[in-house]
Amino acid sequence: MSTDAVGGVWTYASELRAELATAGVDVTLATLGPQPPLEPGGRWLDCRLEWQDDPWDDVRASGEWLREQARAVGADVVHLNGYAHAALDWNVPVVTVAHSCVLSWHEAVRGAPGGAAWARYRDAVATGLRGADAIVTPTAAMRSALRRHYDLTQRCRVIPNGVSAHPLALATRERLVLAAGRLWDEAKGLDTLDAAAQGLPWPVEVAGAAGGREARYVRLLGHLQRVALRARMGRAAIFAHPTRYEPFGLVVLEAALGGGALVLGDIDSLREQWDGAAVFVKPGDSAALHAALQGLVDDDPLRSKLARAARVRAQARDVGTTAGAYRELYERLCARRRVTA
């Protein structure tokens, strides 16, 4: 299974591997990218990823490296958390999981699809999708994005991401609004949250790298390890994620398990998962976000109701359910290969 350690893909891959192991499925993680795996001693190739600047020599080299890893462990299935490498000759079934893509990010954040500068990326993604034996997205919204941007015609299965049970969810919540994300990442809408925080009676905290950016009205916590972030989620009364782009939103799932009421960007993927269990706000509208947060601060019963609804929904998205769906997919692909061999 390929992965990277840049964002939420690492959490997804490492938890999925651990859960599959309990079902007797041996998964080897192969980490690509500039950041080493968060578990020391793992297989890692320092390289550019397919969405980074001028990556294609590295994509070619990392593809050969991945094929070497697959041969070395005698892989029965190759599970790629990326696109381009699915076009290679693997001699075993290939599953490609679409966690995000540049063109849908560009559309959501910049208001238009990526232009000519991303033509080679688009071709590589489309070719990889055509080469995969199975394509998985975490939401129907991401599946629609693949069809829209890459002319995807083959079947694409939706398997929602899952995470392990939250270790801490206090009954008595701190009067606090929490958010998590990279402050410099314009997709996350944390600039909107910073503006919306002005005049709120509760403090607003943001966990995540600032990248040299400063904030006026929110308190920056810096990067927190996952254990520390989950503990904070287990205490905060409200979790805000006013994002412009989020194909799934693993951080929202973690926060819902932590027991906070959710205030989310009103985008298709989050509506798909949390409609009826969160307050939604148009991305980029700081006045509307301020009003939504103030409304939950002032309304204890509504805040508690939404928090309970989100937690119940999140508990159905456990990593065991996700792992079971992937195991069934792997077994079906292997059985098909035996029949056609």
C-alpha positions as CSV (number, residue, x, y, z in Angstrom):
1,M,0.0,0.0,0.0
2,S,1.5,3.3,-1.0
3,T,1.0,6.3,1.2
4,D,2.6,9.7,2.1
5,A,3.1,11.5,5.4
6,V,2.1,14.9,4.2
7,G,-1.5,14.9,5.4
8,G,-4.5,12.7,6.4
9,V,-3.5,9.9,4.0
10,W,-1.0,8.7,6.6
11,T,-3.7,8.3,9.3
12,Y,-6.0,6.6,6.8
13,A,-3.3,4.1,5.7
14,S,-1.8,3.3,9.0
15,E,-5.1,2.7,10.7
16,L,-6.4,0.7,7.8
17,R,-3.2,-1.5,7.8
18,A,-3.5,-2.1,11.6
19,E,-7.2,-3.1,11.3
20,L,-6.6,-5.3,8.2
21,A,-3.9,-7.1,10.2
22,T,-6.5,-8.2,12.8
23,A,-8.4,-9.9,10.0
24,G,-5.3,-11.7,8.7
25,V,-4.4,-9.4,5.9
26,D,-0.7,-8.5,5.8
27,V,-0.2,-4.9,4.6
28,T,3.2,-3.4,3.8
29,L,3.2,0.4,3.7
30,A,5.5,2.1,1.2
31,T,5.8,5.8,1.9
32,L,6.5,8.3,-0.9
33,G,7.2,12.0,-0.5
34,P,9.5,14.6,1.2
35,Q,8.4,13.6,4.7
36,P,9.5,10.3,6.2
37,P,6.9,7.9,7.6
38,L,5.7,8.7,11.1
39,E,6.7,5.2,12.2
40,P,10.5,4.9,12.1
41,G,12.1,2.2,10.1
42,G,9.4,2.0,7.5
43,R,9.9,1.8,3.7
44,W,10.3,5.3,2.4
45,L,11.4,7.0,-0.8
46,D,12.2,10.7,-0.6
47,C,10.6,12.1,-3.8
48,R,8.2,14.6,-5.3
49,L,4.6,13.6,-5.3
50,E,2.5,13.7,-8.5
51,W,0.8,16.9,-7.5
52,Q,4.0,18.8,-6.7
53,D,6.0,21.0,-9.0
54,D,7.9,19.3,-11.8
55,P,7.5,15.8,-10.4
56,W,7.6,13.6,-13.4
57,D,11.2,12.2,-13.1
58,D,10.4,11.4,-9.5
59,V,7.1,9.9,-10.4
60,R,8.8,7.6,-12.8
61,A,11.5,6.6,-10.3
62,S,9.0,6.1,-7.4
63,G,6.9,3.9,-9.7
64,E,9.9,1.6,-10.2
65,W,10.6,1.7,-6.5
66,L,7.1,0.7,-5.7
67,R,7.2,-2.2,-8.1
68,E,10.4,-3.4,-6.4
69,Q,8.6,-3.3,-3.0
70,A,5.6,-5.2,-4.4
71,R,7.9,-7.9,-5.8
72,A,9.9,-8.1,-2.7
73,V,6.9,-8.8,-0.5
74,G,5.1,-11.0,-3.0
75,A,2.0,-8.7,-3.1
76,D,-1.3,-10.2,-4.1
77,V,-2.9,-6.8,-4.5
78,V,-1.4,-3.3,-4.9
79,H,-3.3,-0.5,-3.1
80,L,-2.3,2.9,-4.4
81,N,-3.3,6.1,-2.6
82,G,-2.5,8.1,-5.8
83,Y,-3.1,7.9,-9.5
84,A,-0.2,7.9,-11.9
85,H,1.4,4.6,-10.8
86,A,-1.8,2.7,-11.5
87,A,-0.8,2.8,-15.2
88,L,2.2,0.7,-14.6
89,D,2.4,-3.1,-15.3
90,W,2.0,-4.7,-11.9
91,N,1.0,-8.3,-12.8
92,V,-1.5,-8.2,-9.8
93,P,-4.8,-6.4,-9.3
94,V,-4.4,-2.6,-8.6
95,V,-6.8,-0.6,-6.4
96,T,-6.5,3.2,-6.7
97,V,-8.0,5.4,-4.0
98,A,-8.9,9.0,-4.9
99,H,-8.4,11.0,-1.7
100,S,-8.2,14.4,-3.5
101,C,-7.0,15.9,-6.8
102,V,-5.5,19.1,-8.0
103,L,-8.3,19.9,-10.6
104,S,-11.1,19.6,-8.1
105,W,-9.1,21.5,-5.5
106,H,-8.5,24.3,-8.1
107,E,-12.2,24.4,-9.0
108,A,-13.3,24.7,-5.3
109,V,-10.6,27.0,-4.1
110,R,-9.7,29.2,-7.1
111,G,-13.2,29.1,-8.7
112,A,-12.0,27.5,-12.0
113,P,-10.4,24.2,-13.1
114,G,-6.6,24.1,-13.4
115,G,-5.4,25.5,-16.7
116,A,-2.8,24.4,-19.2
117,A,-0.2,24.2,-16.5
118,W,-1.9,21.1,-15.2
119,A,-2.5,19.3,-18.5
120,R,0.2,16.7,-17.9
121,Y,-1.1,16.0,-14.4
122,R,-4.6,15.6,-15.8
123,D,-3.4,13.1,-18.4
124,A,-1.4,11.2,-15.8
125,V,-4.4,10.9,-13.5
126,A,-6.8,9.9,-16.3
127,T,-4.3,7.3,-17.5
128,G,-3.9,5.9,-14.0
129,L,-7.6,5.7,-13.5
130,R,-8.0,3.8,-16.7
131,G,-5.3,1.4,-15.7
132,A,-6.7,0.5,-12.2
133,D,-8.6,-2.7,-11.7
134,A,-10.8,-0.9,-9.0
135,I,-11.3,2.7,-8.1
136,V,-12.4,3.8,-4.7
137,T,-13.5,7.3,-3.4
138,P,-14.4,8.1,0.2
139,T,-17.5,10.1,-0.9
140,A,-19.9,10.3,-3.8
141,A,-18.9,13.9,-4.2
142,M,-15.3,12.9,-4.9
143,R,-16.6,10.3,-7.4
144,S,-18.5,13.0,-9.2
145,A,-15.3,15.1,-9.3
146,L,-13.4,12.3,-11.0
147,R,-16.1,11.9,-13.6
148,R,-16.2,15.6,-14.2
149,H,-12.5,16.3,-14.5
150,Y,-11.1,13.1,-16.0
151,D,-13.9,11.7,-18.1
152,L,-14.1,8.7,-15.8
153,T,-16.5,6.1,-17.2
154,Q,-15.6,2.9,-15.3
155,R,-17.3,1.9,-12.1
156,C,-16.1,3.6,-9.0
157,R,-16.9,2.3,-5.5
158,V,-17.5,4.6,-2.5
159,I,-15.9,3.4,0.7
160,P,-16.0,6.0,3.5
161,N,-12.9,6.4,5.5
162,G,-12.9,5.2,9.1
163,V,-10.9,5.8,12.3
164,S,-10.4,4.1,15.6
165,A,-12.6,4.9,18.6
166,H,-11.9,8.2,20.2
167,P,-10.0,7.8,23.5
168,L,-11.6,10.8,25.2
169,A,-15.0,12.5,25.0
170,L,-15.8,14.4,28.1
171,A,-19.5,14.9,29.1
172,T,-18.6,18.4,30.4
173,R,-17.2,20.5,27.6
174,E,-14.9,23.5,27.7
175,R,-16.4,26.7,26.4
176,L,-14.1,26.7,23.5
177,V,-14.2,26.7,19.7
178,L,-11.5,24.4,18.1
179,A,-10.3,24.1,14.5
180,A,-7.5,22.1,12.9
181,G,-5.6,22.6,9.7
182,R,-2.7,24.4,8.1
183,L,-3.2,28.1,8.5
184,W,-1.5,28.8,5.1
185,D,-3.7,26.3,3.2
186,E,-6.4,28.5,1.6
187,A,-8.6,25.5,1.1
188,K,-9.3,25.1,4.8
189,G,-11.0,28.5,5.3
190,L,-9.1,29.4,8.5
191,D,-8.7,33.0,7.3
192,T,-12.5,33.1,7.4
193,L,-12.5,31.7,10.9
194,D,-9.9,34.2,12.1
195,A,-12.1,37.1,10.9
196,A,-15.3,35.4,12.3
197,A,-13.6,35.0,15.8
198,Q,-13.7,38.7,16.4
199,G,-16.1,39.5,19.2
200,L,-17.0,35.9,20.0
201,P,-17.4,35.4,23.8
202,W,-15.5,32.1,23.6
203,P,-11.9,31.6,22.7
204,V,-11.1,30.1,19.2
205,E,-8.1,27.9,18.9
206,V,-6.5,26.5,15.7
207,A,-4.2,23.5,15.8
208,G,-1.8,23.2,12.8
209,A,1.2,24.6,11.2
210,A,1.0,28.4,10.6
211,G,3.6,28.4,7.8
212,G,4.8,31.9,8.9
213,R,1.3,33.3,8.8
214,E,-0.1,35.3,11.7
215,A,-3.7,35.4,13.1
216,R,-5.5,38.4,14.6
217,Y,-8.4,36.8,16.6
218,V,-7.7,33.1,16.9
219,R,-5.1,31.5,19.2
220,L,-2.6,29.4,17.2
221,L,-1.6,26.2,18.9
222,G,0.9,25.1,16.3
223,H,1.2,21.5,15.1
224,L,-0.2,19.0,17.6
225,Q,0.5,15.3,17.5
226,R,-2.7,13.3,16.8
227,V,-3.0,12.1,20.4
228,A,-2.9,15.6,21.7
229,L,-5.3,16.9,19.1
230,R,-7.8,14.1,19.8
231,A,-7.6,15.0,23.5
232,R,-8.4,18.6,22.7
233,M,-11.3,17.5,20.5
234,G,-12.6,15.6,23.4
235,R,-12.9,18.8,25.5
236,A,-13.9,21.5,23.0
237,A,-17.7,22.3,22.9
238,I,-17.6,23.3,19.2
239,F,-15.4,22.2,16.3
240,A,-15.3,24.6,13.3
241,H,-14.2,23.5,9.8
242,P,-15.3,26.2,7.4
243,T,-13.4,24.6,4.5
244,R,-13.7,25.4,0.8
245,Y,-12.5,21.9,-0.3
246,E,-12.6,18.6,1.5
247,P,-13.1,15.3,-0.4
248,F,-13.8,13.5,2.8
249,G,-12.7,15.4,6.0
250,L,-11.0,12.9,8.3
251,V,-10.5,15.7,10.8
252,V,-14.3,16.3,11.0
253,L,-14.8,12.6,11.7
254,E,-12.3,12.7,14.5
255,A,-13.9,15.8,15.9
256,A,-17.4,14.3,15.8
257,L,-16.1,11.2,17.7
258,G,-14.7,13.7,20.2
259,G,-18.1,14.9,21.0
260,G,-18.1,18.6,19.8
261,A,-20.8,20.3,17.9
262,L,-19.8,20.8,14.2
263,V,-19.8,24.0,12.2
264,L,-18.8,23.1,8.6
265,G,-18.3,24.6,5.2
266,D,-21.3,24.1,3.1
267,I,-19.8,21.8,0.4
268,D,-21.2,18.7,-1.2
269,S,-18.9,16.2,0.5
270,L,-19.6,17.4,4.0
271,R,-23.3,17.8,3.3
272,E,-23.3,14.2,2.1
273,Q,-21.9,13.0,5.4
274,W,-23.1,15.4,8.1
275,D,-26.5,16.9,6.9
276,G,-28.8,17.0,9.9
277,A,-25.9,16.7,12.4
278,A,-24.0,20.0,11.8
279,V,-24.5,23.7,11.1
280,F,-23.4,24.6,7.6
281,V,-22.0,28.0,6.4
282,K,-21.1,29.2,3.0
283,P,-17.3,29.1,2.6
284,G,-15.6,32.4,2.8
285,D,-18.5,34.2,4.5
286,S,-17.0,35.4,7.9
287,A,-20.2,37.2,9.0
288,A,-22.3,34.0,8.5
289,L,-19.7,31.9,10.3
290,H,-19.6,34.4,13.2
291,A,-23.4,34.2,13.4
292,A,-23.4,30.4,13.3
293,L,-20.8,30.1,16.0
294,Q,-22.5,32.7,18.2
295,G,-25.8,30.9,17.7
296,L,-24.3,27.6,19.1
297,V,-22.6,29.5,21.9
298,D,-25.9,30.9,23.0
299,D,-28.0,27.7,22.5
300,D,-26.9,24.9,24.9
301,P,-29.7,22.4,23.9
302,L,-29.0,22.8,20.2
303,R,-25.3,22.5,20.7
304,S,-25.8,19.3,22.7
305,K,-28.3,17.9,20.2
306,L,-25.9,18.4,17.2
307,A,-23.0,17.0,19.1
308,R,-24.9,13.8,20.0
309,A,-26.1,13.4,16.4
310,A,-22.6,13.8,14.9
311,R,-21.1,11.4,17.4
312,V,-23.7,8.7,16.7
313,R,-23.1,9.1,12.9
314,A,-19.3,9.1,13.4
315,Q,-19.4,5.9,15.5
316,A,-20.8,4.1,12.4
317,R,-17.7,5.2,10.5
318,D,-15.3,3.0,12.4
319,V,-12.1,1.6,10.8
320,G,-13.4,-1.9,11.2
321,T,-16.2,-1.2,8.7
322,T,-13.8,0.4,6.3
323,A,-11.3,-2.4,6.6
324,G,-14.1,-5.0,6.0
325,A,-15.1,-3.2,2.7
326,Y,-11.5,-3.2,1.5
327,R,-10.9,-6.8,2.4
328,E,-14.0,-7.8,0.4
329,L,-12.7,-5.8,-2.5
330,Y,-9.2,-7.4,-2.4
331,E,-10.7,-10.9,-2.2
332,R,-13.0,-10.2,-5.1
333,L,-10.1,-8.9,-7.3
334,C,-7.9,-11.9,-6.4
335,A,-10.7,-14.3,-7.2
336,R,-11.3,-12.7,-10.5
337,R,-7.6,-13.0,-11.3
338,R,-7.6,-16.7,-10.5
339,V,-10.5,-17.3,-12.8
340,T,-8.9,-15.4,-15.7
341,A,-5.4,-16.7,-15.1
